[in-house]
């Protein structure tokens, strides 16, 4: 006798088969999706990197063209363009030098003063930035861009003065190695290098083996242009820590600065 299978059983078996298939396919589909997303993300990252590289290459090409043009045809317009290209490439010190060249051709160049203000802002040289910003507005009163740049300068100067005041007050309450180091750094970033040196020397009275203090004194003298003293303190830092990368970098900078002075 043959066994018969009723319709309900057939439906049940089919339903079970479908459910099993779904449980098998879902993880597989999810893995396929993850792999697809991973490939897409990789491609997107690659595309972004290519775009960034292309942008950097394009900026450097424009900068090189501007440098060559200013060398071949030195004039006000070409140096204005060069200062802008330096700024776009975040070469702010070079931007300053190019803008100063503009002023040799036109002492009342709004573009030169505005570029100087922007570059000095980026360098944290607030006093110089304020002077440049005020001169830009004197040439072009009410100019919005110059007003914005000058506001950044004034805000930066105010913030810097507040930082110095807080650090000085902390020294009065708690004079110690760390607080003198902090005050020295605050003076350093404010371009008050003589004051910074005095603070770092105080650090050495608390800790005569502070490679950081010796290195920072070196950096300060380097900024002042006293390369002999800078070198002396740099070697002291390396005596304490021969692997100190910042001191090694400063020593290299000292040699470069000495060569520049010889060339001059």
C-alpha positions as CSV (number, residue, x, y, z in Angstrom):
1,X,0.0,0.0,0.0
2,X,1.4,3.4,-0.9
3,X,1.6,6.1,1.7
4,X,-0.3,9.2,0.9
5,X,0.8,12.7,1.8
6,X,-2.0,15.2,2.4
7,X,-1.9,18.8,1.2
8,X,-1.3,20.2,4.7
9,X,1.9,18.2,5.0
10,X,3.1,19.3,1.6
11,X,2.5,23.0,2.6
12,X,4.3,22.5,5.9
13,X,7.3,20.9,4.2
14,X,7.5,23.7,1.7
15,X,7.3,26.3,4.4
16,X,10.1,24.7,6.4
17,X,12.2,24.6,3.2
18,X,11.6,28.3,2.5
19,X,12.5,29.2,6.1
20,X,15.7,27.1,6.0
21,X,16.6,28.7,2.7
22,X,16.1,32.2,4.1
23,X,18.3,31.4,7.1
24,X,21.0,30.2,4.7
25,X,20.7,33.1,2.3
26,X,20.5,35.9,4.8
27,X,24.0,35.5,6.2
28,X,25.4,34.9,2.8
29,X,23.7,38.0,1.5
30,X,24.9,40.0,4.4
31,X,28.5,38.9,3.8
32,X,28.2,39.8,0.1
33,X,26.9,43.2,1.2
34,X,29.8,43.7,3.6
35,X,32.3,42.8,1.0
36,X,30.6,45.2,-1.4
37,X,30.7,48.1,1.1
38,X,34.3,47.3,1.9
39,X,35.2,47.6,-1.7
40,X,33.2,50.8,-2.1
41,X,34.9,52.3,1.0
42,X,38.3,51.3,-0.3
43,X,37.5,52.9,-3.7
44,X,36.2,56.1,-2.0
45,X,39.3,56.4,0.1
46,X,41.4,55.8,-2.9
47,X,39.5,58.4,-4.9
48,X,39.8,60.9,-2.0
49,X,43.5,60.3,-1.7
50,X,43.8,60.8,-5.4
51,X,41.9,64.0,-5.2
52,X,44.0,65.3,-2.3
53,X,47.2,64.3,-4.1
54,X,46.0,66.0,-7.3
55,X,45.1,69.1,-5.3
56,X,48.5,69.2,-3.6
57,X,50.3,68.6,-6.9
58,X,48.3,71.3,-8.6
59,X,49.1,73.8,-5.7
60,X,52.8,73.0,-5.9
61,X,52.8,73.4,-9.7
62,X,51.0,76.8,-9.3
63,X,53.5,77.8,-6.6
64,X,56.5,76.9,-8.7
65,X,55.1,78.8,-11.7
66,X,54.6,81.9,-9.4
67,X,58.1,81.6,-8.1
68,X,59.6,81.4,-11.6
69,X,57.4,84.3,-12.8
70,X,58.5,86.5,-9.9
71,X,62.1,85.7,-10.6
72,X,61.9,86.3,-14.3
73,X,59.6,89.4,-14.1
74,X,59.9,90.9,-10.6
75,X,57.1,93.4,-10.2
76,X,54.2,94.3,-7.8
77,X,51.6,92.0,-9.4
78,X,53.8,88.9,-9.7
79,X,54.9,89.2,-6.0
80,X,51.3,89.7,-4.9
81,X,50.4,86.5,-6.8
82,X,53.5,84.7,-5.3
83,X,52.5,85.7,-1.7
84,X,49.0,84.3,-2.3
85,X,50.4,81.0,-3.7
86,X,52.7,80.7,-0.7
87,X,49.7,81.3,1.6
88,X,47.6,78.7,-0.2
89,X,50.4,76.2,0.3
90,X,50.6,77.1,4.0
91,X,54.1,78.5,3.6
92,X,53.3,81.6,5.8
93,X,56.9,82.8,6.4
94,X,57.5,82.8,2.7
95,X,54.2,84.6,2.1
96,X,55.4,87.3,4.5
97,X,58.6,87.7,2.5
98,X,56.8,87.9,-0.8
99,X,54.3,90.5,0.5
100,X,57.2,92.6,1.8
101,X,58.7,92.5,-1.7
102,X,55.4,93.9,-3.0
103,X,55.8,96.9,-0.7
104,X,59.2,97.7,-2.3
105,X,57.2,98.4,-5.5
106,X,54.1,100.0,-3.8
107,X,54.3,101.1,-0.2
108,X,50.5,101.6,-0.2
109,X,49.5,98.1,-1.5
110,X,46.3,97.0,0.2
111,X,47.0,93.4,-1.0
112,X,50.4,93.3,0.5
113,X,49.2,94.5,3.9
114,X,46.2,92.2,3.9
115,X,48.3,89.2,3.0
116,X,50.8,90.1,5.7
117,X,48.0,90.3,8.3
118,X,46.7,86.9,7.3
119,X,50.1,85.3,7.3
120,X,51.1,86.8,10.6
121,X,47.8,85.6,12.1
122,X,48.7,82.0,11.0
123,X,52.1,82.4,12.6
124,X,50.7,83.8,15.8
125,X,52.6,87.0,15.4
126,X,49.7,89.1,16.6
127,X,51.5,92.5,17.0
128,X,52.8,92.4,13.5
129,X,49.4,91.2,12.2
130,X,47.6,94.1,13.9
131,X,50.0,96.7,12.4
132,X,49.5,95.1,8.9
133,X,45.7,94.9,9.3
134,X,45.5,98.5,10.4
135,X,47.6,99.6,7.3
136,X,45.3,97.6,5.0
137,X,42.3,99.4,6.4
138,X,44.1,102.8,6.1
139,X,44.6,102.1,2.4
140,X,41.1,100.6,1.9
141,X,38.7,101.9,4.7
142,X,35.8,99.7,5.6
143,X,37.0,96.7,3.6
144,X,35.3,93.6,5.1
145,X,38.1,91.1,4.5
146,X,40.7,93.5,6.1
147,X,38.3,94.0,9.0
148,X,37.8,90.3,9.5
149,X,41.6,89.6,9.4
150,X,42.2,92.4,11.9
151,X,39.6,91.0,14.2
152,X,41.4,87.7,14.2
153,X,44.6,89.5,15.1
154,X,43.0,91.5,18.0
155,X,41.3,88.3,19.3
156,X,44.6,86.4,19.1
157,X,46.5,89.1,20.9
158,X,43.8,89.3,23.7
159,X,43.9,85.5,24.1
160,X,47.7,85.5,24.3
161,X,47.7,88.2,26.9
162,X,45.2,86.3,29.0
163,X,47.3,83.2,28.8
164,X,50.4,85.0,29.9
165,X,48.5,86.6,32.8
166,X,47.1,83.3,34.0
167,X,50.6,81.7,33.8
168,X,52.2,84.5,35.7
169,X,49.5,84.4,38.4
170,X,50.1,80.6,38.8
171,X,53.8,81.2,39.3
172,X,53.0,83.6,42.2
173,X,50.8,81.0,43.9
174,X,52.9,78.0,43.1
175,X,56.4,78.5,41.9
176,X,57.7,75.1,40.7
177,X,59.4,73.4,37.8
178,X,56.3,72.7,35.8
179,X,54.8,76.1,36.2
180,X,58.0,77.9,35.2
181,X,58.2,75.6,32.2
182,X,54.6,76.5,31.3
183,X,55.2,80.2,31.7
184,X,58.4,80.0,29.6
185,X,56.4,78.2,26.8
186,X,53.7,80.9,27.0
187,X,56.4,83.6,26.6
188,X,58.0,81.7,23.8
189,X,54.8,81.5,21.7
190,X,54.3,85.2,22.4
191,X,57.7,85.8,20.8
192,X,59.0,87.1,24.2
193,X,62.2,85.1,24.0
194,X,64.2,86.9,26.6
195,X,61.5,86.4,29.2
196,X,61.1,82.7,28.1
197,X,64.9,82.2,28.7
198,X,64.6,83.5,32.2
199,X,61.8,81.1,33.0
200,X,63.7,78.1,31.5
201,X,66.7,79.1,33.6
202,X,64.4,79.0,36.7
203,X,63.4,75.5,35.7
204,X,67.0,74.5,35.8
205,X,67.2,75.7,39.5
206,X,64.6,73.1,40.3
207,X,65.9,70.4,38.0
208,X,69.5,70.8,36.6
209,X,68.9,67.7,34.5
210,X,66.0,69.0,32.5
211,X,66.8,68.3,28.9
212,X,63.5,70.1,28.0
213,X,64.7,73.4,29.6
214,X,68.1,73.3,27.9
215,X,66.5,72.6,24.6
216,X,63.9,75.4,25.0
217,X,66.7,77.8,25.9
218,X,68.4,76.7,22.7
219,X,65.3,77.3,20.7
220,X,64.9,80.8,22.2
221,X,68.4,81.8,21.5
222,X,68.0,80.4,18.0
223,X,65.0,82.7,17.4
224,X,67.0,85.7,18.7
225,X,69.8,84.9,16.4
226,X,72.4,84.1,19.1
227,X,73.5,80.8,17.5
228,X,76.6,80.3,19.7
229,X,74.6,80.2,22.9
230,X,71.8,78.2,21.1
231,X,74.4,75.6,20.2
232,X,75.8,75.5,23.7
233,X,72.5,74.8,25.3
234,X,71.5,72.3,22.6
235,X,74.6,70.2,23.4
236,X,73.7,70.3,27.1
237,X,70.3,68.9,26.3
238,X,71.9,66.1,24.2
239,X,74.3,65.3,27.0
240,X,71.3,64.5,29.2
241,X,69.4,62.7,26.5
242,X,71.4,61.8,23.4
243,X,68.2,60.6,21.7
244,X,66.3,63.8,22.1
245,X,64.9,64.4,18.6
246,X,63.9,68.0,19.2
247,X,67.4,68.9,20.3
248,X,68.8,67.1,17.3
249,X,66.4,69.1,15.1
250,X,67.5,72.4,16.7
251,X,71.2,71.5,16.2
252,X,70.5,71.0,12.5
253,X,68.6,74.3,12.4
254,X,71.5,76.1,14.1
255,X,73.9,74.9,11.4
256,X,71.5,76.0,8.6
257,X,71.1,79.4,10.2
258,X,74.9,79.8,10.5
259,X,75.2,79.0,6.8
260,X,72.6,81.6,5.9
261,X,74.5,84.2,7.8
262,X,77.7,83.3,6.1
263,X,76.0,83.6,2.7
264,X,74.5,87.0,3.6
